[in-house]
Amino acid sequence: MSIINYTIMVVALFIAVLFDITRQRIPNILTVSATLIGLTITLMTSSISSLGSSLIGLILGFALILPGYLLHTTGAGDVKLMAMVGCFLGYPLILSGFISFVIAGLISAVVFTAYAHFALGATTPFTRYGAMLLTFIRTGRVAYVPPKPGEAMGKRLPMAPAISFGAITAPFLQLP
């Protein structure tokens, strides 16, 4: 990944984080335009194999987070943001980025839940998650149980910060 691509990715991620935290959405114009810019710069500055790596990264970024969207744990903007990240990181760095994102996302969810439970008196979502898991184990079907009023995870937790952490650290970690 070139320094130009890395810089554009970081700027796009910063903007996505601001939108996700303040408006709880990530604009399509941001993810689509950043993806197109990344592909164009890769094509102009690198080889066809680098472009292939970017396209594989884009597809993997989309595919890796899609189950979270289907299970209602991430939003559509998060899926498009991870696809954009895959475009910039390419293959195999998107795998490192995804692993870092999952770790950062789990830590932020646990911290948020603990804070909401202990400081704000909210109920934890673990009973609901257990019911969804038991339904899946017993029937093989994915079932979504909506949060109860006052539940800690009843509000959407922005994932753009965790996705950004994974993307920014991926070139330095190279986990898989």
NUGU-464475 format. One record per residue (C-alpha): x, y, z. Coordinates in pm, 1 decimal. Example, Ala and Ser with C-alpha at 12.3 -4.5 7.8 and 13.67 -1.06 7.14 Angstrom:
BEGIN
((1230.0; -450.0; 780.0))
((1367.0; -106.0; 714.0))
***
This chain:
BEGIN
((0.0; 0.0; 0.0))
((135.2; 338.7; -96.9))
((158.9; 626.5; 148.2))
((-90.6; 814.9; -69.7))
((-347.9; 536.9; -40.0))
((-282.9; 501.1; 332.8))
((-329.1; 875.6; 388.6))
((-652.7; 888.0; 187.8))
((-782.2; 584.8; 379.0))
((-701.3; 746.7; 715.9))
((-872.3; 1074.3; 617.5))
((-1181.9; 886.9; 492.9))
((-1189.8; 681.4; 814.0))
((-1162.4; 995.1; 1027.9))
((-1460.6; 1147.1; 846.9))
((-1654.4; 819.3; 880.2))
((-1588.0; 810.0; 1255.8))
((-1713.1; 1168.0; 1294.2))
((-2032.0; 1087.3; 1104.4))
((-2089.7; 757.4; 1284.7))
((-2047.7; 911.0; 1629.2))
((-2246.2; 1229.1; 1566.8))
((-2514.9; 1115.4; 1319.9))
((-2509.2; 736.8; 1362.3))
((-2466.2; 681.0; 991.0))
((-2185.0; 669.9; 737.3))
((-2265.0; 849.3; 410.0))
((-2258.0; 643.2; 91.4))
((-2088.6; 929.5; -91.1))
((-1791.7; 893.5; 143.8))
((-1746.4; 518.4; 112.3))
((-1814.7; 500.4; -260.7))
((-1596.7; 797.2; -356.1))
((-1309.0; 686.2; -132.2))
((-1328.6; 335.8; -282.2))
((-1320.1; 473.3; -636.3))
((-1029.7; 705.3; -550.7))
((-840.0; 415.9; -392.9))
((-891.7; 191.6; -694.3))
((-792.8; 471.6; -932.9))
((-473.6; 555.5; -744.8))
((-382.5; 187.5; -718.1))
((-433.9; 145.5; -1091.8))
((-226.6; 455.8; -1172.1))
((62.8; 391.7; -933.3))
((86.6; 13.6; -913.4))
((55.7; -300.7; -1117.9))
((-247.9; -496.6; -1228.5))
((-175.0; -749.4; -950.9))
((-205.0; -465.8; -694.7))
((-540.7; -374.2; -846.0))
((-642.5; -739.7; -817.2))
((-534.4; -739.1; -452.8))
((-746.6; -427.2; -391.8))
((-1050.7; -584.8; -556.3))
((-1008.4; -905.6; -356.0))
((-968.6; -694.6; -41.3))
((-1287.4; -505.4; -124.6))
((-1483.0; -828.8; -171.3))
((-1336.8; -984.5; 145.2))
((-1399.7; -669.7; 350.2))
((-1762.2; -678.6; 240.6))
((-1798.7; -1054.2; 294.4))
((-1629.8; -1064.4; 635.2))
((-1863.4; -810.0; 795.3))
((-2181.8; -904.9; 607.0))
((-2282.5; -1171.1; 865.0))
((-2277.8; -899.7; 1132.0))
((-2519.0; -695.1; 923.0))
((-2744.7; -996.8; 866.9))
((-2746.0; -1057.8; 1245.3))
((-2828.3; -689.9; 1310.8))
((-2502.9; -626.8; 1498.4))
((-2363.2; -382.1; 1242.9))
((-2520.7; -136.5; 1003.8))
((-2508.4; -116.8; 626.4))
((-2265.6; 176.2; 651.0))
((-2026.6; -43.2; 847.7))
((-2039.4; -304.8; 570.7))
((-1960.4; -45.0; 304.1))
((-1687.3; 107.1; 520.8))
((-1519.4; -232.0; 566.3))
((-1540.5; -291.0; 189.6))
((-1371.8; 47.2; 137.1))
((-1102.0; -49.0; 387.1))
((-1051.5; -375.9; 199.8))
((-999.3; -180.7; -120.6))
((-719.5; 20.2; 39.3))
((-557.3; -261.4; 238.7))
((-592.6; -527.5; -26.2))
((-538.3; -894.5; 31.8))
((-403.9; -1025.1; 275.1))
((-391.8; -709.1; 491.8))
((-772.3; -695.3; 508.8))
((-754.8; -1012.1; 720.3))
((-530.4; -836.2; 974.6))
((-759.2; -534.1; 963.9))
((-1064.8; -748.6; 1025.4))
((-905.7; -931.6; 1319.3))
((-801.2; -599.7; 1475.8))
((-1151.1; -460.3; 1416.9))
((-1316.2; -758.2; 1587.2))
((-1088.4; -726.9; 1891.1))
((-1143.6; -349.1; 1915.0))
((-1519.0; -392.8; 1861.3))
((-1547.1; -655.2; 2134.9))
((-1350.7; -443.2; 2379.3))
((-1560.6; -134.0; 2307.9))
((-1885.8; -333.9; 2339.6))
((-1781.2; -484.5; 2673.7))
((-1667.0; -145.7; 2808.0))
((-1988.4; 21.5; 2689.2))
((-2205.5; -252.7; 2839.5))
((-2018.4; -242.9; 3171.5))
((-2045.0; 136.5; 3185.5))
((-2415.5; 132.6; 3098.8))
((-2484.0; -139.4; 3354.1))
((-2279.9; -13.3; 3648.5))
((-2298.4; 364.6; 3598.0))
((-2641.0; 402.6; 3440.7))
((-2822.9; 97.0; 3580.8))
((-2907.5; -49.5; 3239.5))
((-2976.7; -419.3; 3203.7))
((-2720.0; -629.8; 3020.6))
((-2796.2; -788.3; 2682.5))
((-2657.2; -1130.6; 2771.6))
((-2996.8; -1295.1; 2835.8))
((-3113.9; -1178.9; 2493.3))
((-2792.1; -1296.0; 2328.0))
((-2826.0; -1632.9; 2501.2))
((-3179.8; -1673.4; 2367.5))
((-3060.7; -1599.0; 2014.1))
((-2775.0; -1848.6; 2050.3))
((-3003.7; -2122.2; 2186.6))
((-3246.7; -2067.7; 1898.8))
((-2960.5; -2103.0; 1652.8))
((-2827.0; -2419.6; 1821.8))
((-3170.2; -2583.2; 1844.2))
((-3310.9; -2489.7; 1504.7))
((-3013.4; -2388.8; 1291.8))
((-3193.9; -2062.7; 1216.4))
((-3074.8; -1717.2; 1304.0))
((-3331.4; -1535.4; 1515.5))
((-3314.3; -1172.8; 1618.3))
((-3453.6; -1081.9; 1957.7))
((-3502.5; -706.3; 1985.7))
((-3360.0; -529.4; 2290.8))
((-3585.8; -453.4; 2584.9))
((-3632.9; -94.4; 2699.5))
((-3343.8; 11.5; 2921.5))
((-3104.2; -249.6; 2787.1))
((-2739.5; -143.2; 2759.7))
((-2708.7; -248.0; 2396.6))
((-3052.6; -115.4; 2302.2))
((-2884.1; 175.6; 2128.0))
((-2653.3; 135.3; 1835.5))
((-2283.5; 128.6; 1918.2))
((-2078.8; 306.6; 1648.1))
((-1847.1; 56.9; 1479.1))
((-1653.3; 304.0; 1261.9))
((-1398.3; 367.6; 1540.6))
((-1325.8; -5.9; 1572.3))
((-1312.9; -51.1; 1193.7))
((-1075.7; 245.2; 1174.5))
((-853.1; 100.8; 1445.5))
((-833.0; -227.5; 1257.4))
((-758.1; -57.7; 925.7))
((-496.2; 181.0; 1058.4))
((-309.0; -85.6; 1255.2))
((-329.9; -364.5; 993.6))
((-16.5; -269.7; 795.7))
((185.6; -275.9; 1117.3))
((46.2; -597.7; 1266.9))
((0.4; -837.4; 974.1))
((-169.7; -1092.2; 1201.2))
((-265.4; -1386.8; 976.7))
***
